[in-house]
């Protein structure tokens, strides 16, 4: 991203003058631990070098002006009228964060914002979380509010729920705020304790494959899955009260699963519990350098998301199946919420060059869609960009 260009666009949009600053917050790829965050479980995401940039400044008036290089739309919202905007407007992400500061008694006066993202939209790599965390980080820094990064992530999560209507977990916002170069974040979502796990993949790289299947009904289906997990918690609590599914290990869950009368809800719960166990195992094998076992866990995660949680769909399944056919692929799975978006595959360096072409061809033949491929670069979390 060319910062000088972005600064130029900023002054063309809003006029020059004032002290503009530049910030960045990354998207994320989750290596394993899908749909476990809101079940009080473990996740293992990494922050990407892809993300969103923001140029912003204080204006001294009582208006927020929003522009982005990604769409042509521009918006002005009075500081006294911050409320969710209709029609899935992207400004709900920054506005939702500003509302969270206000709830803490930290009033944000007028600002000009210019966003610019390089995460493919709707690809499940958390472009929305990056905008939220970016806004939270920038506003906090500019006004010297002194809010800790983890709290900024929690505020961003609440913004997503209250202004975008997605009752998401904490994984995406946490990864965007707390990411570290070449490390995965092993995060316990019920305590927010975390550990950075160095990503030593030997002769392997992570390739992200974008199915280009837009995640149409993602938010309603997502909220539906959460509801099913809550139903499972209620059923299981008849035996012994629990507050989250991931409090149970797999053996305990299997012994108690008959308390869940609905077979669909039972399968949803089984996914959450078994996935949590896989993350534990994944952290262990990753630390011991056993990349092959890590790949097997990725495969098992996808199967569980496909058959028990039912959030994959034909495009993600086709991408994973075609990826696994390539020599040197140790594992492949969907990443993020599902219903479209991206997969992540662990690929031997020698096969990486041909991977996109071979998988792309086979995937297009099966789905009629033109996929995109990126080699994942694991970068740091939200930060101010120095102006040289
Ligand atoms: C989305 C949500 C996350 C998480 C994943 C699934 O990305 O924002 O909180 O639940 O789906 O693992």
Boltz pocket constraint, residues with backbone or C-beta under 6 A from the ligand:
constraints:
  - pocket:
      binder: B
      contacts: [[A, 33], [A, 34], [A, 35], [A, 36], [A, 37], [A, 38], [A, 124], [A, 168], [A, 169], [A, 170], [A, 171], [A, 172], [A, 336], [A, 337], [A, 338]]
      max_distance: 6.0
